[in-house]
Amino acid sequence: MKKIVLIPDSFKGTMSSTEICAIMAGQIRRYEPVAELISIPVADGGEGSVDAFISAMGGQRIDTVVSGPYGKPVEAFYGKLPGDTVVVEMAAAAGLPLVGDNRQADQTTTYGVGELIARAVRSGAKKLIIGLGGSATNDGGTGAAAALGVRFYNNEGHPFVPVGATLQDIARMDMTGLLPEIRQIECVSMCDIDNPLCGPQGAAAVFGPQKGADEAMVQRLDAGLRHLAKLVRRDLGIGILDLPGAGAAGGMGGGMVAFLGARLEMGIETVLNTVSFNELAADADLVLTGEGKLDVQSLRGKVVIGVARRTKKLHVPLIAIVGDIGDAVEQAYTEGVSGIFSINRVAVPYAEAKVRAHSDLALTVDNLFRFIHNMRV
């Protein structure tokens, strides 16, 4: 083989996509010592997205200090990529790990995310990628918008920075103070879900409980996001209530569309477009991808299927190496996957498989390329 592309997602809680690429490459080199290997670590918009892009494309991680989920200073960062592109992962300033056990979804803010965005775009960026995932917030992105110059007023005409508990207090919005640089760049929000803003599948109902919301709080948060959507429709002429992906990151998906004019994309599509995957893979002999578990949820367009749809059009074979294989995944083959292999070699429960995942991945890739090599001999 002359060229092989590696583009795996992480195996959540087990191996990062960068680690997986390294393990795959190490085994492949034993059988394909002169092949060109291209590694493209994938992140879905949550924690690790900046590092994954830098690992795949080069660039620089910029460290800074911004406001955390409760307004206190936290150490955060963003990434500068080649081609005047900047990447911000909202989890760096408003992620669940930053609140620890103090989870109050109605009091947390995305204000620090807005501060990160401001610093990133002022560096001369022409494109902004915002990773949505792992948030501790439910403010519809209003905190980030406030940090970028959008002003929110209550019924008394007083400006304030909304949080989940006070979204219903917004009476009007003023966009005139929005950071000028935001109006001049392309903005993409990457997410791995298609949940709407409100309702049974909305931000509060589905993700609120993991952020500390009980049933009563979920109802209040949902009502606040619904109120925000009504004002966005009235004042900005933008519909975000039923927009797929608007519910990402506590409604920040919808907020970024409303306040920044962002385009929502599935995370894998953003990655593939940003790294110019079609050009990289067009002359490849083989592409390897993977994720922790390939199941019916994967078929909605996550990493394996997103890559498969591209390789199918390019007529390049694709192998998926996964932690586990669920039922009813036959559609993966029609989408473009050539073969699916699980690294769970001895069929043990996840708790045991996690401990041996690195060696099992190495053995699986070794076994696969040993077979390919012997077929050619």
N, C-alpha and C positions, 0 to 999 in steps of 0.2 A: 504494500500500500504506500502511496505517496503522501496522502494528506488525510488526517483524522481530526475532527472537531469534537471537543468535549464541552458539553453545556448542561451540567446537572443543576438541579435545585438542591438546597440543603436537605438533609434528613433531620427534621426538626428534633432538637434535643439530643442529637447523636453526633452528626458530622456537619460541618459547614460546607458550602459548595466549593470553597477554595481547597479544603482538605480533600474532598472527593476527587477534584481534578488532579491533585498531586498524586493520590493513590492510584487512580486510573492510569495516569501517565507513566508512573513507575513500573507498572506491570506491562503496559503496552510496549515500552522500550525493550523489554526482553525478547520480543518477537518481531518488532518493527523498529530496529535501531536507527534507521535513516529517515523514517517518515516524518513529515512536518506535523507537529501536534499543536493545535490551537486550543487553549483553555479559556472558556468564558464562564466564570462563576456567576450564578444567578441568585438574585434576592428578589422577593416579591413586593418590596416597598417598605417592609418593616425593618427591624433591627438588623444591621449588617449590610444594608443596601449601598451605602456610600463606599464601604470597603470593597464590596463585590465589584462595583463599577471601576474603582481605581485599579483593582487587581486585573480586571479584564482589559482595560484600556490605557492604563497609566494615568497620571495626574497627581494631585496633591490634596491631602487632607488638611483642612484649616481648622485649628482649635480656637475656641472662643468661649465667652461666658455670657449666658442669657438668663432670662427668667424661667424658673421651673414651673411645674404644674400648680404649685401653690404660691408662686410669685417670688420665691427665694432664689438667689443666684445658683445656677448649676453649670458645670463644665459641659460644653457641647461642641459640635463641629459640623462642617459641611465639606463637600468635595468639589474641587475644580478639575474638570476633565479637559482633554484636548478639544479644540474647536469651540472654545468659549461657552461650554456647557457647565452648569453648576448643578449639584445634586444635594438636596436637603432631605433627610429622613426625619419625619416629625417625632419619631420615638426618641430622638436625641434630646429633645427639649420637653416633651410631654408624654413620655412612655410610662407604662405601668411600673417598670423597675424603679423609677424615680420617686414613686409614692410609697413603695414598700407595702406595709400592712394598712396604711392610712388611706384607704380607698373611698373617696367621696366624689362620685361622678358628677354631682351637681355643683361642686365648688372648684373643680380643676379648670385650668385655662390653657389655651394654645398660644397665649401671648408670646412666649419665648420662641415658638416656631416662626411667628411673624418677624421677630428680631433676627433669627437665623436667615430667613429669606431676604430681608433687607440688606444684610451684610453680604450675602452671596451675590445678589443682583447688582449691587453697587460696585462689584469688582470688574464690571464691563461685560457681564454675561449676555449672550444672545439667546440662550435657551435655559429654562429652569425646569428641573425634574424634581417633583415633590413626592417622596415615598410615604404613603399612608398605610399605617399598620402599627399594632402594638400600643395604641394610645390609652391614656388614663382619663381621657376627656370626653365631654358630650356637649360642647358649646357651639357646634355647627361651624367651627372655624372663625367665629366672631372675634375671639381673642387675637388670633393671627391677623385678621383684617384690621383690628384696632391698632396693632403695632405697626401696620403698614400705612396708617393714615386715615382709615375709614372711621367716621365718628357715628356713634349710636346715642340716641337721645331717648329719655323716658317721657312720660306724659307731662312732667313739669318743665320739660325743655332742658334738663340737665344731662350733660354727656356722661357716659359711663362705659366701662368695659364689661360686657356681659359674660356670665358663666352659665352653665346649664340651668341653675336655679333661677336665673333672672332673664332668660331669653324672652319670657312673656312680658317683661317690662319695656321692651323696645317699642317705641312709638314711631320712630322714623330713623332713616339712615342718610348720611351725607358722604358721598363718594368723592367729593371734590379734592380732598386732601390726600388721596391715594398716591403713594410713591410713584413719581413719574416714570422711573425705570421699568416698573411693572407693566405699564401700558405699552412698552416698546419691545418686549421680548415674547418669545414663544413659551408658554407655560403648560406643562404636562403633569397631571397627578396620576401616579401609578398605584393601583390597588389590586388585590387578589380576590375581591368579592364583588357581587353585583346587587347587594341589598339596597332597597330604596331608603329614603330619608326616614320615613315614619311608618307606623303600622306594625302588624305582627312580625314582619321580617325586617323592620327598620332598625336604626342604630341603637335606640334605647332598649327595645324589647330583646334583641338578639345579643347585644354586647354589653348592655348596661349592668347586668348582674355580675359579670366578671370584674367590673370596675367599682363594685361596692353598692350597687343600687338594689334596694328591695322592690317589691311589687308596686308600692305606692310611689316611690321615687321614679320608677320606670314610666309610670303614667304621667308624672309631672314633666319629666324630660321629653317624652314623646310630644306632649302638648306644646312645650316650648319650641321644639324643632318645627312643629306644624305651624306655629305662629310665625316663626322666622321665614318659612317658605312662603307664607301668605304675603309678608312684607316684601320679600324679594320679588315675588310676582308683581305686586302693586307698584313698587318704587323703581325696580330695575327691569321689569318686563322679562324676567327669566324664570322658567319653570324648573324647580329642583325637587319637588315633592315626590314624584314617582320616577325620578331619574335613576337608572341602574348605576350603582356605585356611589350614589349620593350619601348613603348611610355609612360609608367607610370612615373609620377614625372618629367616631362620635359625631358624624354629620359633616366632618371637614371636607369630605368629597364634594358634597353639595356647596359648601361655603367657598371652596376654591373655584368652582365653576361660576358662582355668583359674583364674587368679589375680585377675582384675579383673571376671569375669562379663561380659566384653565380647561384643558381637554382631559377627560377621564379615559384612562387606558388600563386594560389588564396588565399587570406587572410584566409578564413575559413579552407582551407586544412592545412595551417600552424598551426593554432590554434588547430585543432582537433588532428594533429600529435603530437604537443608539449605537450598537456595536457593528452595524452594517452586516448583519448575519447573512443575508442573501448573497452578498458579494464574497464573504469569507467561505461559505459552504458550497458555492456553485460548482467548484471543481474538486470537492472532497470525495474520497472513496467511501467514507463512513462517518456517521455522526453518532456519538453516544450521549444520551441524556438520562435523567432519572429523578426520582423524588422518593420521599419516605414511604408512601403507600400509593399505589395506583388503584383507584376505585372509581365508582360512578361520579363522585364529585370532581375527579380529575378530568372527566370527559367534558366538563363545562368550559374548558379552555385554560387549564393551568399549564404548568411548564411543559410536561411531556407532550400534551396534545398541541400546545402552541408551537412547539418546535416541529412536531410531526407534520403539521399543516404546511409549514414552509419547506421541509425536506421533500415532501410528496410532490410539490410543484417543481422542485429542482431535480427530481428523479434521483435522489441520493438515499441510500438505505439508512434507516435509523434503528438503533437498538436502545431500549429502555432498561436500565438496571435500577431496581427499586428495592426498598426494604421489605415490602410485602405486596401481595397482589390480591385485590378484592374480587368479589363475584361480579359477573356481568360487565366485563371490560372488553368484550370482543370488538366493540366499536373502535377501540384504539387502533386496530389493524386497518380498518377502512379509512381512518384519519391519516394513516401514513406510517404507523409503527411497524417495523419489520419483525421484531421479536421482543419479548418481555422476559427478563430474568430476575428472580428474587435472590438477594444475598443471604436470606435466612436459610442457610444450608442444612441445618439440623432441626428445623421446624420447632424452635423454642419460643416461649412467650416473650413479649417485647422487653420486659425487665432483664431477661437473660440475653436476648439478642443485642440489646444496646451495648452491653459490655464488650462483646466480641465483634461489633459492627465493622471496625477498621480492618481487622484481619479477614473477616468474611467478605468484605468488598474486594479486597486484594485477591483473595482466592477465586472469587467469581470472575473477575476480569481476567485473571491468569487462565482459568479454565476455558473461557470464551476464546481468547486469542491463541491458546494452545490448539484448540479445535480448528480455528481459521488457518493457522500456520500449517497444521498437518494436512488439511484439505488441499493445500497447494503443493505439498511435497510429492 
